[in-house]
Amino acid sequence: MLRWLFRPLVFYPLAIVVAALVIFVGLKPQSWPREPAPAAARLVDNALIYEGEAFNAPSSSPEQTMTVVRDLFGRAQTLRIAQLPGQPPPTPAEQGVRVLMTAADAARLEGKAATVEVHYETLAPNASRGLWVSLQGIGPSDWVYRDTPAEAELVSYELPPQIAVNAIGLRASHDDADEAFGVEITRIRVVPHP
């Protein structure tokens, strides 16, 4: 019945196409790096929610490693960040890994203090002990630190106002200078103060 499939003029081109497809899928094109781009937040009760596709193209940091966890089709799921060994706490000049904001989202935070809630999962075996967060704009970054205990899944920050806000800065932290320690961020909720 399928003898026509095994004829050389059909079988070999089909085998080449299948082999090329297997090689292409093996290269994981959905995981290739992307240029940093602003992410639109979902607006829920005056809160900006960043999750899933909002983590598609964050800006990386030289002090950390960053991985966007994606599904089979390349859709962003979570954001993993890890502090490189031997890094001191962030300075106001550092930016960290940045989740870039659209102009509309940034306008909601312009000149306002904000509460930022970061939902996370610890990364075994090298879980970060804490997380630094800042609102980023044209001024120096005001980093705020909170511990990220393994039994919790949420940490909350009260951040001061920033001028020309354009991103949320994130930096994992750990005291050990020998290995990289990280955290997996599943959701960020930003509530501007009136």
N, C-alpha and C positions, 0 to 999 in steps of 0.2 A: 504494500500500500504506500509506504513512504520511500520507495526506492528512488524516486526523483530527487529526494533530499540528499542522497549520497552520490549524486553525480558531481564530478569535479567542478563544473561551472557554477554549481549551486553551493556545494558543501564548503569549499575553501573560502569564498568571499563571506559566507555566513560565519564561519569559524573566526575569520579575521575581525569581523564586526563584534562578535561576542567577546573575543579576547581584548579588544580595545575598550569595550564597555567595562569589563572587569578591572582593567588597569586604571581607567578613569575613576571608577568608584573607589578603588583602593587608595587613590591619592587624596580622598576626602575633600573635594572642592568646597563643601559646605563649611569646612573649618579653616579655610584660607583666611589670612588677615584682611581686615577691611580698613579703609581710611576712616579716621575718627569723624563722626557726624552727629549733629544734634538729634536727641530723641524726644519725641512728644510724649508727655505724661497723660495718663487718664485723670480727668478731674472728677473727684468724688467728694461731695460736701465740702468744697473749697480746699480740698487737699490734693496735692499732686502725687500720683502713684506711678512709680517707675518699677516695672517688672517685665519679665519675658522679653519681647522685642525691644524694649527701651534699653536693654543691655547689648544690643546688636553691635555697636561700634563705639565703645568708649575710647578715651585717649589714654595711652599707657604712660608709665612712669619709670625713670631709670633706677629708682630705688626698690622696685617691686617687679614681680612677674605677674602677668595677668592672663587669664584664660576665660573665654566666653564658652560656657557649656551649651551645646546645640543638640537639637534632635536630629533624626536621620535626614530630614529635609532642609537642614541648615538654619532653622528658626532658633533664635537665642532663647535660652531657658533661664540661666543664672550666670552670675559673674563671680569668678574665683580670683582672689588677689592674695599674694604672699610676699612678705617682707624678705628681701635678700639678706644674707648673713652680715652681721656687723654694722647695721644701719642705726644711727642715732634717731631720736624723735624728730618729727618734721619741723622745719623752720618756716617762718611766714613766707619766705620766697619759694618754697616748694609747692608743687601742685598735686602730687599723688596721682592715682588713677582717677580720671575725671569722667563722670557721666554728664555729657554735654546737653544743655537745655535749648529748646527752641526759643525764639524771641517772645512768643506769647506766654510761655511758662515762666521765663525769666522776668517778664514785666509784672507778674503776680508777686514776685519776691523783691522787687526793686526797693531798696532802702528799708526793708522790713526785717525784723528778727523772725526766726522760724524755729519750729520744733521739727526735728528730723528723726524719724523712727526707721531703724535698719533691722530688717528681719534677716536672720542668718542661720547657717548650719556650720558646725565645726568640722574641720577636715582632719580625720584621723590618718596617721598618728601625729602629724605636726600641726596641731591646732594653734592658732594665734591666741595670745593672752588678751589682746585688746584691739580696739579699732579707733583710729583717729578720723574725724569727719570735719569738713569745712564747707561753707558756701564760698564759691570763688567768683571773683570779678576783677576789676582793675586795681583794687587795693591789695595789701598784703593779706594772706590767708590767716584767719583766726581758727586754728585747729583746736578741737575739743576731743578729749580722750575719754573712753569708757571701757571697762573690762568686758570681755565676751566669754562668760562662763559656759562650759559645755552643756549644762543642764537648762540654760535659757535659750530662747530663740528670737529675742527682741531686745534691742538696746535703744535708748532714747537720748537725744541731744537737744539742748537749747543753744541755738547759734545766733550770734549777733548779726545786725544788718550788714549788708555788703553793697557797694556801689557797682552798678553795671554787672549784675549777677549773670553768669553764663554757664555755670557748672556746679556739680557737687563733687568735692574732692574726697577720696577715700584712701586710707593708708593703714595696712595691717601692722601690728606691733607685737614684739616679743623681746625678752631680755637676753635670750641665748644668742651668742654670736656665731655659732657653728653651722646652723642649718636655716633653711627658709621655712617660715611658719605662716600659715594662711587661714583664710575664712572664705566661705561661700555665701555670697549675698543673694538672697532670693527675692527681696522686695525692699524698696525705699519709699517711705511716705513723708512728704514735706507739707507742713501746715504753716502758712504764713500768719504772723500775728497781726491783728488790726492796727 
